[in-house]
Amino acid sequence: MRRWWRVVCIGVLAGSALGVCACALYDLWCFQPALADMRAALRAAPAEDRDPPVLAAELIRFEAHGDTVPYTARLLLRRVDAGQAPGSAWSWQLRYTLWCSLVDWHTSERERTAAIASFAVTGPQRHGLVETAGSLFGQPPSKLSPSETAVLVLLISAPSLGARALPAGDGLLARYEASVRAGAWRPDASAARTGRP
C-alpha cells in the first residue's frame, strides 16, 4: 500500500513539474515575443494613448469592472493571430486562459490600460483613443469633455455602437460618478496624487 502511494505522489510531482516547465517554455517562446512587440508598439503610439487622461483611464478600468487583464489578453491574442485561420474553440479558450495568467503576471495595471487605450478597436478601420477622439470630435482626448471621454470608452467596450454611443456617454459617466459617491468604486489613488493613472 505504501509503495502505491509513493508511486502516485511521484507521478503527481512529475506531472506538476512537467506542466510548470511547459508553461515556462510557452511563456518564453510564445508570450514574451508578443509582449515585446506590444511594448514596442506602445512606445510608438501617440502620447495620449500611452498615457491616457485620468478620466479616460479611470473609465476604462471602471468599464472593465476593475479587471483589465482579460481585455488586454484578447488584444494581444488578436495581434498574434492576425491573418491566421482560427483554431478550435477549446484550443482558443485554453490559450486565452493561459495568456490571461501571463498578462497578469508580466504587466502592470498602467501598462494594460495603455494597451487598451492604444489598440482597442473603436469602429471600422479605427482604434485607440487619439484616433477616435480626432475622428469623432476633432480634438485630442485631453481636450474632451467628461461626456465625450465616456463616449470614447463606450466605443472601446462596444465598437458596434457607432453613433449610438454619443447619447450613451452621459449614462456611463453617471454610473461611474454614482459608484464613486456610493463607495462601490475607488478611483486610482496614484491618479489623484499625480494627475495620471
Secondary structure in CASP SS format (residue, H / E / C, confidence):
PFRMAT SS
TARGET T0000
AUTHOR 0000-0000-0000
METHOD secondary structure of the structure
MODEL  1
M C 1.00
R H 1.00
R H 1.00
W H 1.00
W H 1.00
R H 1.00
V H 1.00
V H 1.00
C H 1.00
I H 1.00
G H 1.00
V H 1.00
L H 1.00
A H 1.00
G H 1.00
S H 1.00
A H 1.00
L H 1.00
G H 1.00
V H 1.00
C H 1.00
A H 1.00
C H 1.00
A H 1.00
L H 1.00
Y H 1.00
D H 1.00
L H 1.00
W H 1.00
C H 1.00
F H 1.00
Q H 1.00
P H 1.00
A H 1.00
L H 1.00
A H 1.00
D H 1.00
M H 1.00
R H 1.00
A H 1.00
A H 1.00
L H 1.00
R H 1.00
A H 1.00
A C 1.00
P C 1.00
A H 1.00
E H 1.00
D H 1.00
R H 1.00
D C 1.00
P C 1.00
P C 1.00
V H 1.00
L H 1.00
A H 1.00
A H 1.00
E H 1.00
L H 1.00
I H 1.00
R H 1.00
F H 1.00
E H 1.00
A C 1.00
H C 1.00
G C 1.00
D C 1.00
T C 1.00
V H 1.00
P H 1.00
Y H 1.00
T H 1.00
A H 1.00
R H 1.00
L H 1.00
L H 1.00
L H 1.00
R H 1.00
R H 1.00
V H 1.00
D H 1.00
A C 1.00
G C 1.00
Q C 1.00
A C 1.00
P C 1.00
G C 1.00
S C 1.00
A H 1.00
W H 1.00
S H 1.00
W H 1.00
Q H 1.00
L H 1.00
R H 1.00
Y H 1.00
T H 1.00
L H 1.00
W H 1.00
C H 1.00
S H 1.00
L H 1.00
V H 1.00
D H 1.00
W H 1.00
H H 1.00
T C 1.00
S C 1.00
E H 1.00
R H 1.00
E H 1.00
R H 1.00
T H 1.00
A H 1.00
A H 1.00
I H 1.00
A H 1.00
S H 1.00
F H 1.00
A C 1.00
V E 1.00
T E 1.00
G E 1.00
P C 1.00
Q C 1.00
R E 1.00
H E 1.00
G C 1.00
L H 1.00
V H 1.00
E H 1.00
T H 1.00
A H 1.00
G H 1.00
S H 1.00
L H 1.00
F H 1.00
G C 1.00
Q C 1.00
P C 1.00
P H 1.00
S H 1.00
K H 1.00
L C 1.00
S C 1.00
P H 1.00
S H 1.00
E H 1.00
T H 1.00
A H 1.00
V H 1.00
L H 1.00
V H 1.00
L H 1.00
L H 1.00
I H 1.00
S H 1.00
A C 1.00
P H 1.00
S H 1.00
L H 1.00
G H 1.00
A H 1.00
R H 1.00
A H 1.00
L H 1.00
P H 1.00
A H 1.00
G H 1.00
D H 1.00
G H 1.00
L H 1.00
L H 1.00
A H 1.00
R H 1.00
Y H 1.00
E H 1.00
A H 1.00
S H 1.00
V H 1.00
R H 1.00
A H 1.00
G C 1.00
A C 1.00
W C 1.00
R C 1.00
P C 1.00
D C 1.00
A H 1.00
S H 1.00
A H 1.00
A H 1.00
R H 1.00
T H 1.00
G C 1.00
R C 1.00
P C 1.00
END
